[in-house]
């Protein structure tokens, strides 16, 4: 693909989201009505809005972020190559502010880009929308108002795999399997995050899952560019 990538300028990331409240009944009457209308097309006659509420985390208007995991390379072209992974989790406002501080202080130059799997359709806009909802000023890397497509500092491994086929969706799990990358999906999947958060109250399990996805995204970009995959000893959790 593009062998001219400077991998040290890329911030890899993944987010985990859940419904904004544990139960549909916890929503205001207006929010219930709005969710019912928003999901009418997807639900059809198969589910009630309440039965469908466990999927609310896919919409920024009805969900919230419980974890953002990021990773970046240091000493990429040397024998001491390392990939540092860290996570922001807990209260959503704190998560978003800490992530914004990272972007503003360390990934704010023109050469810096963000990279996710389906990031352009999900992760990046979800973060931006939740920042606006929580009255947090957008960092430059997420403020796309008025920017032309070639000015947007985002990479998307799923978009790369499409090769121009806009109808093609390929999951991270499938890509890692066919490309010989250790699978990140060895514990929970996205549909279970809400239950782990609200029922088990096990945020550490979610963080581990999120960090594995972030590492997998970096592995994909390495594989796309015929670079050596990360070894366990090269990954540093901070």
C-alpha positions in Angstrom: 0.0 0.0 0.0 1.7 3.2 1.1 5.3 2.5 2.2 5.9 6.2 2.8 4.0 6.1 6.1 6.0 7.5 9.0 4.6 5.1 11.7 5.8 7.3 14.5 3.4 10.0 13.4 0.3 7.8 13.7 -1.9 7.5 16.8 -3.7 4.2 16.7 -6.9 4.0 18.7 -10.1 2.1 19.6 -13.1 3.0 21.7 -15.6 1.1 23.7 -19.2 2.4 24.1 -22.2 1.4 26.1 -25.9 2.7 26.3 -26.0 6.0 28.3 -28.1 4.3 31.0 -28.2 0.7 32.1 -31.9 0.2 31.3 -34.4 1.7 28.8 -36.6 2.5 31.7 -34.0 4.9 33.1 -34.4 7.3 30.1 -36.6 10.3 30.2 -40.0 9.9 28.5 -38.8 12.1 25.7 -35.6 10.2 25.2 -37.6 6.9 25.1 -39.7 8.4 22.4 -36.7 9.6 20.4 -34.9 6.3 20.7 -38.0 4.5 19.6 -38.3 6.6 16.5 -34.5 6.5 15.8 -34.4 2.7 15.8 -37.8 2.1 14.1 -36.3 1.2 10.7 -33.7 -1.3 12.2 -36.2 -2.9 14.6 -39.1 -3.2 12.3 -41.6 -5.5 14.1 -39.0 -7.9 15.4 -38.1 -6.0 18.6 -39.6 -3.4 20.9 -37.5 -0.3 21.6 -36.8 -1.6 25.1 -35.6 -5.0 23.7 -33.4 -3.1 21.3 -31.9 -0.8 23.9 -28.8 -3.0 24.5 -27.6 -1.7 21.1 -27.9 1.9 22.0 -24.2 2.3 22.5 -23.6 2.5 18.7 -25.2 5.9 18.6 -23.5 8.9 20.2 -26.9 10.4 20.9 -27.9 7.4 23.1 -24.5 6.0 24.2 -21.4 7.0 26.0 -17.7 6.2 25.9 -16.3 4.0 28.7 -12.8 3.5 27.3 -10.4 5.0 24.7 -7.2 3.0 24.1 -4.3 4.5 22.1 -1.0 3.2 20.9 2.0 4.7 19.1 5.4 3.6 17.9 8.8 4.8 19.2 12.1 4.1 17.5 10.2 2.5 14.7 13.2 2.1 12.3 15.6 0.6 14.9 16.1 -2.7 16.7 14.6 -1.1 19.7 11.2 -0.6 18.1 8.4 -0.4 20.7 4.7 0.2 20.7 3.3 2.0 23.7 -0.3 1.4 24.7 -2.3 3.3 27.2 -6.0 3.7 28.0 -8.4 6.4 29.4 -11.4 5.0 31.2 -13.9 5.8 34.0 -16.0 8.9 33.8 -16.7 9.9 30.3 -16.0 13.6 30.7 -12.6 12.7 32.2 -11.9 10.2 29.4 -12.6 12.8 26.7 -10.6 15.6 28.4 -7.6 13.3 28.9 -7.8 12.2 25.3 -8.1 15.8 24.1 -5.0 16.7 26.2 -3.0 13.9 24.5 -4.0 15.2 21.1 -3.4 18.9 21.9 0.0 18.3 23.5 1.5 15.4 21.5 -0.4 14.8 18.3 -1.2 18.3 17.1 1.2 18.7 14.2 0.3 18.6 10.6 2.1 15.3 10.1 0.2 13.6 12.9 -2.8 11.3 11.9 -5.3 9.1 13.7 -5.8 5.5 12.7 -8.7 3.1 13.6 -10.6 0.2 12.0 -13.9 1.7 10.7 -12.6 4.8 12.5 -14.0 7.2 10.0 -17.5 5.8 10.3 -17.5 5.1 14.0 -14.7 6.0 16.4 -13.7 9.5 15.2 -17.2 10.9 14.8 -18.4 9.2 18.0 -15.7 10.9 20.0 -16.3 14.3 18.4 -20.1 14.1 19.0 -19.6 13.1 22.6 -17.2 16.0 23.1 -19.8 18.4 21.7 -22.5 16.9 23.9 -20.3 17.3 26.9 -19.3 20.8 26.0 -15.6 20.0 25.4 -13.8 22.0 22.7 -12.8 19.8 19.8 -9.1 19.2 19.3 -7.8 20.1 15.8 -7.5 16.4 14.7 -11.3 15.9 15.2 -12.5 19.3 14.1 -13.3 18.6 10.4 -15.6 21.6 9.7 -14.7 23.1 6.4 -11.9 20.7 5.6 -11.5 19.0 2.3 -11.3 15.2 2.1 -7.5 15.3 1.5 -7.0 17.5 4.5 -8.6 15.1 7.0 -5.9 13.6 9.2 -7.4 10.2 9.6 -6.5 6.7 8.4 -8.9 3.8 8.4 -7.7 0.2 8.0 -11.2 -0.9 6.9 -11.3 1.7 4.2 -7.9 0.7 3.0 -9.1 -2.9 2.7 -12.1 -1.9 0.7 -9.9 -0.7 -2.2 -12.7 1.6 -3.4 -15.5 -0.9 -2.8 -17.9 1.1 -0.7 -20.3 -1.8 -0.1 -17.6 -4.0 1.5 -17.5 -4.3 5.3 -14.8 -6.5 6.9 -14.5 -6.9 10.6 -11.3 -6.6 12.5 -11.6 -10.2 13.6 -11.9 -11.5 10.1 -9.0 -9.4 8.8 -6.7 -10.5 11.6 -7.6 -14.1 10.9 -7.0 -14.1 7.1 -3.8 -12.1 7.5 -2.3 -14.3 10.1 -2.4 -11.7 12.9 -3.0 -12.9 16.5 -6.7 -12.4 17.1 -7.8 -9.7 19.6 -11.2 -11.3 20.0 -10.3 -13.9 22.6 -12.5 -12.8 25.4 -15.5 -10.6 24.8 -16.9 -8.9 21.7 -18.6 -5.5 21.2 -22.1 -6.8 21.9 -21.1 -7.8 25.4 -19.4 -4.6 26.5 -22.6 -3.1 27.9 -23.3 -6.2 30.1 -19.6 -6.3 31.3 -19.8 -2.6 32.2 -23.2 -2.5 33.9 -23.7 -6.1 35.2 -20.2 -7.3 36.0 -18.8 -3.7 36.6 -15.5 -5.0 35.2 -14.0 -2.0 33.5 -10.5 -3.7 33.5 -11.8 -6.4 31.3 -13.1 -3.8 28.9 -9.8 -1.9 28.9 -7.9 -5.2 28.1 -10.3 -5.8 25.2 -10.0 -2.3 23.9 -6.2 -2.3 24.1 -6.1 -5.6 22.1 -8.1 -4.0 19.4 -5.8 -1.0 19.3 -2.8 -3.3 18.9 -4.6 -5.3 16.2 -5.2 -2.0 14.2 -1.5 -1.3 14.3 -0.7 -4.8 13.2 -3.0 -4.4 10.2 -1.3 -1.3 9.1 2.1 -3.0 9.5 0.8 -6.0 7.5 -0.6 -3.8 4.7 2.8 -2.2 4.3 4.8 -5.5 4.5 6.4 -4.5 7.8 7.3 -7.0 10.5 4.4 -7.6 12.9 4.8 -6.6 16.6 6.2 -9.2 19.0 4.9 -9.4 22.5 8.2 -8.0 23.9 7.8 -4.8 21.7 4.4 -3.9 23.3 4.6 -1.7 26.4 1.4 -1.1 28.5 1.6 2.2 30.4 
